[in-house]
Amino acid sequence: MSSPPYHRHHHDDAAILTSSPVGHHSTTGTTQDFDDGDHLLLSNIVAPLRPKRVVRNIKEAISAPRKVASLVLGYFPLLSMAFPSFYKYPPQHTFVEALKGDLIAGITVGVMMVPQGLAYALLAGLPPIYGLYAGLLPPFIYGIMGSSSQLSVGPVAVVSILVAEGLNGIDPDNFWTMDQRIGYAMGLSMIVGAITFLFGVLKLGFIETVLSHPVTSGYLTAVAFIIAASQLGSLFGIAGLAAHGSPYTTFYHAFEKAHEGQGNLGSTIMAVIAITIMMSMKLFKIWIGKGKKPWTKSTVGRVLRLFPDMLIVILFSIIITWKADLNNTHNIAILGAIPSGLPIPAFPETSITGLASMISLGASIALVGFVESMSVAKAMASRHGTRLDPNQELVSLGLANVIGSIFLAFATSASPPRSAVNELAGAKSGFASVITSFFVGLALVLFAPLGIFFYLPKPVMASVIVVALYDLVDFEEPRFLWRISHRVDLIQLSVTFLLTTILGAGPGVLIIVVISVAFILKQSSTLQTDVYGGNVEYVDLSASGNMLSAPPSEARPANVPENVRVVTVLSALFFANAAALRDVMVDVQRQYLVDCGAPADGRNADQHPRLGLILDLSKLITIDSTAIHVLKELEGYLMVRHTDFHIVCCHGKTAGMISRSQWGHKGVSRMFPTLVDAVNYCREQLSGGGGASSSSSSTITTTTSPSSSQPSSDGGRGMTGRFTAPTSSSSSSTINTTTFTSAPTMTTPPSSSTSLYGVGVGVGVGVGKGTTTTTAPPLGPHPDEEEYGLPASPVGEARANHFLYGGAAHDDDDDEHVTRASGEFDDEDLGPRDGHEHDDDDDENVILRRV
C-alpha cells in the first residue's frame, strides 16, 4: 500500500506537517498538496528549525566536548582526583588525603627498586644502568594510566630471565656486540608493549583467566629455580657457569667446579652473609604480617615491615669492599663505573627482520607479565574494595613498555614484592608510582655521578636476586592440592614445573598455555547428562565413557512410563561434545532394546513396545550449529529404529534455532515447551490412545510463588513437582492454584478469542493470585499429520505447527493466524507491533516475541 500524500495545514500562523489522506484537511484553514519530493525537501529545511530540535542540538553541542573529555580522561585514572566529575567511578581519596601515603610509599619503593633494577639488568644480560632506565619511565606511565593504586611496575625477575633467554636464543654464538644486544632488547620491549596494548584495545583482558592457578604456580616456581641456577656463578665466583644448558646441568657443573677449587671463597662468604641477613629479615617481616602478637599490629610492627634491610646490606657491602679493597685483595667482582644522567630517547636500532623474529617471544613475555600483574592487582583490589579494569591494565602496561623502550628500558611488568611494599607503605593512588619514578631519576642524576655504585659487589647483587625469588615460589599450593586430593591439578603443576625447568622459561610459556587450553577443552567437551525413565535410576553408558548418576529425586518426575526415557543435558552443547550426545542417545536406545529382549542393533525392534526418547534441553546453557546437525542426524537414525524422538526446549533462542533448522519435519518428532507436555504426549501416543481414545491423566503438584513475576530457575515455570500415576479416565492436570482441564482433540480450528497457551506454558504465564480455570481450545491436526497419517497432536502442545513459549508463538503456516493473550494477529499483521519477526523459509516461519 502506498503512503498517502502529505498536506500542509495552516492554523494560527503555525505550519505543521501531517500525514493525511487526499482531500482531508482541517476545518480551519486551507489545504495545499505537495508531492513526495517537495515534502522531503521542506521537511529537511524546517525540521532543524523546530524549537525543541534547536534546544536539543544546543545541548548536544555543549555536552559533546564534555563527552570527549570524559572519554580521554578515562584512560588516565590518576587524574580522577583532579577532575572527579568526568569519571563514572569517583576516586576513593582526594589528592590531599593520598599525598602523604603516596610520598612515603613512592620513596620506599624507589629505595627498593634501585638495587633490584641494577641486579635485574645483569640478569637480563645487559649493563646495570639499563635496570635504572627500566625503573624510570614505565612506573610513571603506569602511575597515571593504571587502574590499580598499589601496583608497582618496573624490572622484574621473570621478565628479565625471559629477555635473557630470548636474546641468547636469537644470538646463540654471541656474535652481537653489547650495543647490538641493547638494541634488540629495546626492540623486544617495544614489541611486548605493542602486543599488550593491542590486547587492551581488542578488550582481551579476560586472557589472564585462561591460565589456571596450579599451572601458573608451577611455572613461576620453575622460573625461580632457573634464575637461582643462573646466579650460581656470581654467588660462588665461578666464571662462565651460566653458559651451561638447563638448571640441572648448571647445578652439577657449579658443585663440580667448586669441588675442584675454581670458586672464590670471598665471594661465597659475602653471598652467604648477605642472603642470611636479607632472608632472615624477610621471614621476620612475614611473621609480623601474620599479626600473631599484639605489638605486630601497631606502628612498631609496620615500621619494622618497611625496614630497608636490602638497602642497608648493599650500603654496608659497598663500604666494606671500598675500605678493604676486596676487589683487588680477594678478587671479588664489583659493579664498576656506570653512566650518569637521564637516558636520551632513541628508537631501537634493529632491523625489521630482527623485530619480526621476536614477535613470538614478545607475545610470551606479554602474556606472562600480564598474568603476574593481574594476580597481584586483583588481590590488592579485593582488599581495598577498588575497581580494577583488565583492559585498562593492558593498555597502561603496553604503553609503559612502548614509551619505555624509546627511553632505553627493557621489558617491564608488575613486581609482587615491590607492590606489597607499596601497599604496606600506604599508597592510595598511582601518584606513588610517579614518586618512585622521580626517585629513580634522582638516583641517575645525583647518585651515579658520585660513583656510589662503583664498589657494589656482584655476589651481593646476586643475593638480592635470590632473596627476591622467595616471592615467586608458592610453597602452599602443592600442599593445598594434596590436602583436597585434587590429583589432576597437582599433576598439572608438577608437569609444568618439570618441563619448564628442562626446556627453559621461554618454551615454558607455551607449555602453560597448551596445558591450560587442553584442560579447558577437556572440561568443556565433557558432556554432563542425566538419564532416567520408568524404574531406571541411572544408566551406565560405559561404551561412551559416561557414568550417569541420578540427581536428587525432587529434580526428576516420578512414574515416567516404562517405555519412555528422558535424557537431560546439564552443560553446554557444542561441537566439542556433540558427538558424545549422539553416543548417549544411541546407547540409551540400545539399552532399552536389550531390556526388552531385542538385539541391540535394532533388528526386530518393531516387535517390541515403541520407545519414546525425550531430550530435555531446558537446562541447556548454549548450543551451536554442529550440535543441531547431530540432532537432525539422531532424528533420522531413531525414526527407522522404532523410536519417537522429542525435544523439550525452555529457552526461546534454542527453540528458534532448532525450529529453523527444519528439525522435526520427518514426521513423528515434536518440540515441547515443558517436560510435562512431552511425557504426557508420549504416554498417550505410546499407549495407543492417539489422544482422544486415551484415558490417561497426570496430576502435577508444583510450588510457585504467586506474588513473583520473575522466571524461576526451572525455565520460568516455577515447577518443582513430579508426575503421579494415572488415577482416572479424565484427562486433567492440576497445577498449584491454576487448573487446566483439557478437551479431547478435535479437527475444529481454535477459536480466535482463546489463548493457545497449553498446560505446560500455562504454568509459567497463568499462575497468579487466586484460582483460575482455563479450558484449552479444541485443536485440529497438523497438515503433516494428515500427510503422514499420524494421530492429532495432544493437548498441551497447542497444535503441532504452533510452538508456544513464554509469550512467543511459532507459526509455520502461511494462512493460519496466531491468537495470544495480548490480542489477535494475522500473519500479515505480525511485525513492528510485536518487536521481532523472522522469516527464513517457504512456510513463512514467524517467531513472535512479546515486547
Secondary structure in CASP SS format (residue, H / E / C, confidence):
PFRMAT SS
TARGET T0000
AUTHOR 0000-0000-0000
METHOD secondary structure of the structure
MODEL  1
M C 1.00
S C 1.00
S C 1.00
P C 1.00
P C 1.00
Y E 1.00
H E 1.00
R E 1.00
H E 1.00
H E 1.00
H E 1.00
D C 1.00
D C 1.00
A E 1.00
A E 1.00
I E 1.00
L E 1.00
T E 1.00
S E 1.00
S C 1.00
P C 1.00
V C 1.00
G C 1.00
H C 1.00
H C 1.00
S C 1.00
T C 1.00
T C 1.00
G C 1.00
T C 1.00
T E 1.00
Q E 1.00
D E 1.00
F E 1.00
D C 1.00
D H 1.00
G H 1.00
D H 1.00
H H 1.00
L H 1.00
L H 1.00
L H 1.00
S H 1.00
N H 1.00
I H 1.00
V H 1.00
A H 1.00
P H 1.00
L H 1.00
R C 1.00
P H 1.00
K H 1.00
R H 1.00
V H 1.00
V H 1.00
R H 1.00
N H 1.00
I H 1.00
K H 1.00
E H 1.00
A H 1.00
I H 1.00
S H 1.00
A H 1.00
P H 1.00
R H 1.00
K H 1.00
V H 1.00
A H 1.00
S H 1.00
L H 1.00
V H 1.00
L H 1.00
G C 1.00
Y C 1.00
F C 1.00
P H 1.00
L H 1.00
L H 1.00
S H 1.00
M H 1.00
A C 1.00
F C 1.00
P H 1.00
S H 1.00
F H 1.00
Y C 1.00
K C 1.00
Y C 1.00
P C 1.00
P C 1.00
Q C 1.00
H C 1.00
T C 1.00
F H 1.00
V H 1.00
E H 1.00
A H 1.00
L H 1.00
K H 1.00
G H 1.00
D H 1.00
L H 1.00
I H 1.00
A H 1.00
G H 1.00
I H 1.00
T H 1.00
V H 1.00
G H 1.00
V H 1.00
M H 1.00
M H 1.00
V H 1.00
P H 1.00
Q H 1.00
G H 1.00
L H 1.00
A H 1.00
Y H 1.00
A H 1.00
L H 1.00
L H 1.00
A C 1.00
G C 1.00
L C 1.00
P C 1.00
P C 1.00
I H 1.00
Y H 1.00
G H 1.00
L H 1.00
Y H 1.00
A H 1.00
G C 1.00
L C 1.00
L H 1.00
P H 1.00
P H 1.00
F H 1.00
I H 1.00
Y H 1.00
G H 1.00
I H 1.00
M H 1.00
G C 1.00
S C 1.00
S C 1.00
S C 1.00
Q C 1.00
L C 1.00
S C 1.00
V E 1.00
G E 1.00
P C 1.00
V C 1.00
A H 1.00
V H 1.00
V H 1.00
S H 1.00
I H 1.00
L H 1.00
V H 1.00
A H 1.00
E H 1.00
G H 1.00
L H 1.00
N H 1.00
G H 1.00
I H 1.00
D C 1.00
P C 1.00
D C 1.00
N C 1.00
F C 1.00
W C 1.00
T C 1.00
M H 1.00
D H 1.00
Q H 1.00
R H 1.00
I H 1.00
G H 1.00
Y H 1.00
A H 1.00
M H 1.00
G H 1.00
L H 1.00
S H 1.00
M H 1.00
I H 1.00
V H 1.00
G H 1.00
A H 1.00
I H 1.00
T H 1.00
F H 1.00
L H 1.00
F H 1.00
G H 1.00
V H 1.00
L C 1.00
K C 1.00
L C 1.00
G H 1.00
F H 1.00
I H 1.00
E H 1.00
T H 1.00
V C 1.00
L C 1.00
S C 1.00
H H 1.00
P H 1.00
V H 1.00
T H 1.00
S H 1.00
G H 1.00
Y H 1.00
L H 1.00
T H 1.00
A H 1.00
V H 1.00
A H 1.00
F H 1.00
I H 1.00
I H 1.00
A H 1.00
A H 1.00
S H 1.00
Q C 1.00
L H 1.00
G H 1.00
S H 1.00
L H 1.00
F H 1.00
G C 1.00
I C 1.00
A C 1.00
G C 1.00
L H 1.00
A H 1.00
A H 1.00
H C 1.00
G C 1.00
S C 1.00
P H 1.00
Y H 1.00
T H 1.00
T H 1.00
F H 1.00
Y H 1.00
H H 1.00
A H 1.00
F H 1.00
E H 1.00
K H 1.00
A H 1.00
H H 1.00
E C 1.00
G C 1.00
Q C 1.00
G C 1.00
N C 1.00
L H 1.00
G H 1.00
S H 1.00
T H 1.00
I H 1.00
M H 1.00
A H 1.00
V H 1.00
I H 1.00
A H 1.00
I H 1.00
T H 1.00
I H 1.00
M H 1.00
M H 1.00
S H 1.00
M H 1.00
K H 1.00
L H 1.00
F H 1.00
K H 1.00
I H 1.00
W H 1.00
I H 1.00
G H 1.00
K H 1.00
G C 1.00
K C 1.00
K C 1.00
P H 1.00
W H 1.00
T H 1.00
K H 1.00
S C 1.00
T H 1.00
V H 1.00
G H 1.00
R H 1.00
V H 1.00
L H 1.00
R H 1.00
L C 1.00
F C 1.00
P C 1.00
D H 1.00
M H 1.00
L H 1.00
I H 1.00
V H 1.00
I H 1.00
L H 1.00
F H 1.00
S H 1.00
I H 1.00
I H 1.00
I H 1.00
T H 1.00
W H 1.00
K H 1.00
A H 1.00
D C 1.00
L H 1.00
N H 1.00
N H 1.00
T H 1.00
H C 1.00
N C 1.00
I C 1.00
A C 1.00
I E 1.00
L C 1.00
G C 1.00
A C 1.00
I C 1.00
P C 1.00
S C 1.00
G C 1.00
L C 1.00
P C 1.00
I C 1.00
P C 1.00
A C 1.00
F C 1.00
P C 1.00
E C 1.00
T C 1.00
S C 1.00
I H 1.00
T H 1.00
G H 1.00
L H 1.00
A H 1.00
S C 1.00
M C 1.00
I H 1.00
S H 1.00
L H 1.00
G H 1.00
A H 1.00
S H 1.00
I H 1.00
A H 1.00
L H 1.00
V H 1.00
G H 1.00
F H 1.00
V H 1.00
E H 1.00
S H 1.00
M H 1.00
S H 1.00
V H 1.00
A H 1.00
K H 1.00
A H 1.00
M H 1.00
A H 1.00
S H 1.00
R H 1.00
H H 1.00
G C 1.00
T C 1.00
R C 1.00
L C 1.00
D C 1.00
P H 1.00
N H 1.00
Q H 1.00
E H 1.00
L H 1.00
V H 1.00
S H 1.00
L H 1.00
G H 1.00
L H 1.00
A H 1.00
N H 1.00
V H 1.00
I H 1.00
G H 1.00
S H 1.00
I H 1.00
F C 1.00
L C 1.00
A C 1.00
F C 1.00
A C 1.00
T C 1.00
S E 1.00
A E 1.00
S C 1.00
P H 1.00
P H 1.00
R H 1.00
S H 1.00
A H 1.00
V H 1.00
N H 1.00
E H 1.00
L H 1.00
A C 1.00
G C 1.00
A C 1.00
K C 1.00
S C 1.00
G C 1.00
F H 1.00
A H 1.00
S H 1.00
V H 1.00
I H 1.00
T H 1.00
S H 1.00
F H 1.00
F H 1.00
V H 1.00
G H 1.00
L H 1.00
A H 1.00
L H 1.00
V H 1.00
L H 1.00
F H 1.00
A H 1.00
P H 1.00
L H 1.00
G C 1.00
I C 1.00
F C 1.00
F C 1.00
Y C 1.00
L C 1.00
P E 1.00
K H 1.00
P H 1.00
V H 1.00
M H 1.00
A H 1.00
S H 1.00
V H 1.00
I H 1.00
V H 1.00
V H 1.00
A H 1.00
L H 1.00
Y H 1.00
D H 1.00
L C 1.00
V C 1.00
D C 1.00
F C 1.00
E H 1.00
E H 1.00
P H 1.00
R H 1.00
F H 1.00
L H 1.00
W H 1.00
R H 1.00
I C 1.00
S C 1.00
H C 1.00
R H 1.00
V H 1.00
D H 1.00
L H 1.00
I H 1.00
Q H 1.00
L H 1.00
S H 1.00
V H 1.00
T H 1.00
F H 1.00
L H 1.00
L H 1.00
T H 1.00
T H 1.00
I H 1.00
L H 1.00
G C 1.00
A H 1.00
G H 1.00
P H 1.00
G H 1.00
V H 1.00
L H 1.00
I H 1.00
I H 1.00
V H 1.00
V H 1.00
I H 1.00
S H 1.00
V H 1.00
A H 1.00
F H 1.00
I H 1.00
L H 1.00
K H 1.00
Q H 1.00
S H 1.00
S H 1.00
T C 1.00
L C 1.00
Q C 1.00
T E 1.00
D E 1.00
V E 1.00
Y E 1.00
G E 1.00
G C 1.00
N C 1.00
V E 1.00
E C 1.00
Y C 1.00
V E 1.00
D E 1.00
L E 1.00
S H 1.00
A H 1.00
S H 1.00
G C 1.00
N E 1.00
M E 1.00
L E 1.00
S C 1.00
A C 1.00
P C 1.00
P C 1.00
S H 1.00
E H 1.00
A H 1.00
R C 1.00
P C 1.00
A C 1.00
N C 1.00
V C 1.00
P C 1.00
E C 1.00
N C 1.00
V E 1.00
R E 1.00
V E 1.00
V E 1.00
T E 1.00
V E 1.00
L C 1.00
S C 1.00
A C 1.00
L E 1.00
F C 1.00
F C 1.00
A C 1.00
N C 1.00
A H 1.00
A H 1.00
A H 1.00
L H 1.00
R H 1.00
D H 1.00
V H 1.00
M H 1.00
V H 1.00
D H 1.00
V H 1.00
Q H 1.00
R H 1.00
Q H 1.00
Y H 1.00
L H 1.00
V H 1.00
D H 1.00
C C 1.00
G C 1.00
A C 1.00
P C 1.00
A C 1.00
D C 1.00
G C 1.00
R C 1.00
N C 1.00
A H 1.00
D H 1.00
Q H 1.00
H C 1.00
P C 1.00
R C 1.00
L E 1.00
G E 1.00
L E 1.00
I E 1.00
L E 1.00
D E 1.00
L C 1.00
S C 1.00
K C 1.00
L C 1.00
I C 1.00
T C 1.00
I E 1.00
D C 1.00
S H 1.00
T H 1.00
A H 1.00
I H 1.00
H H 1.00
V H 1.00
L H 1.00
K H 1.00
E H 1.00
L H 1.00
E H 1.00
G H 1.00
Y H 1.00
L H 1.00
M H 1.00
V C 1.00
R C 1.00
H C 1.00
T E 1.00
D E 1.00
F E 1.00
H E 1.00
I E 1.00
V E 1.00
C C 1.00
C C 1.00
H C 1.00
G H 1.00
K H 1.00
T H 1.00
A H 1.00
G H 1.00
M H 1.00
I H 1.00
S H 1.00
R H 1.00
S C 1.00
Q C 1.00
W C 1.00
G C 1.00
H C 1.00
K C 1.00
G C 1.00
V C 1.00
S C 1.00
R E 1.00
M E 1.00
F E 1.00
P C 1.00
T C 1.00
L H 1.00
V H 1.00
D H 1.00
A H 1.00
V H 1.00
N H 1.00
Y H 1.00
C H 1.00
R H 1.00
E H 1.00
Q H 1.00
L H 1.00
S C 1.00
G C 1.00
G C 1.00
G C 1.00
G C 1.00
A C 1.00
S C 1.00
S C 1.00
S C 1.00
S C 1.00
S C 1.00
S C 1.00
T C 1.00
I C 1.00
T C 1.00
T C 1.00
T C 1.00
T C 1.00
S C 1.00
P C 1.00
S C 1.00
S C 1.00
S C 1.00
Q C 1.00
P C 1.00
S C 1.00
S C 1.00
D C 1.00
G C 1.00
G C 1.00
R C 1.00
G C 1.00
M C 1.00
T C 1.00
G C 1.00
R C 1.00
F C 1.00
T C 1.00
A C 1.00
P C 1.00
T C 1.00
S C 1.00
S C 1.00
S C 1.00
S C 1.00
S E 1.00
S E 1.00
T E 1.00
I E 1.00
N C 1.00
T C 1.00
T E 1.00
T E 1.00
F E 1.00
T E 1.00
S C 1.00
A C 1.00
P C 1.00
T C 1.00
M C 1.00
T C 1.00
T C 1.00
P C 1.00
P C 1.00
S C 1.00
S C 1.00
S C 1.00
T C 1.00
S C 1.00
L C 1.00
Y C 1.00
G C 1.00
V H 1.00
G H 1.00
V H 1.00
G H 1.00
V H 1.00
G H 1.00
V H 1.00
G H 1.00
V C 1.00
G C 1.00
K C 1.00
G C 1.00
T C 1.00
T E 1.00
T E 1.00
T E 1.00
T E 1.00
A C 1.00
P C 1.00
P C 1.00
L C 1.00
G C 1.00
P C 1.00
H C 1.00
P H 1.00
D H 1.00
E H 1.00
E H 1.00
E H 1.00
Y H 1.00
G C 1.00
L C 1.00
P C 1.00
A C 1.00
S C 1.00
P C 1.00
V C 1.00
G C 1.00
E C 1.00
A C 1.00
R C 1.00
A C 1.00
N C 1.00
H E 1.00
F E 1.00
L E 1.00
Y E 1.00
G C 1.00
G C 1.00
A E 1.00
A E 1.00
H E 1.00
D E 1.00
D C 1.00
D C 1.00
D C 1.00
D C 1.00
E C 1.00
H C 1.00
V E 1.00
T E 1.00
R E 1.00
A C 1.00
S C 1.00
G E 1.00
E E 1.00
F E 1.00
D C 1.00
D H 1.00
E H 1.00
D H 1.00
L C 1.00
G C 1.00
P H 1.00
R H 1.00
D H 1.00
G C 1.00
H C 1.00
E C 1.00
H C 1.00
D C 1.00
D C 1.00
D C 1.00
D C 1.00
D C 1.00
E C 1.00
N C 1.00
V E 1.00
I E 1.00
L C 1.00
R C 1.00
R C 1.00
V C 1.00
END
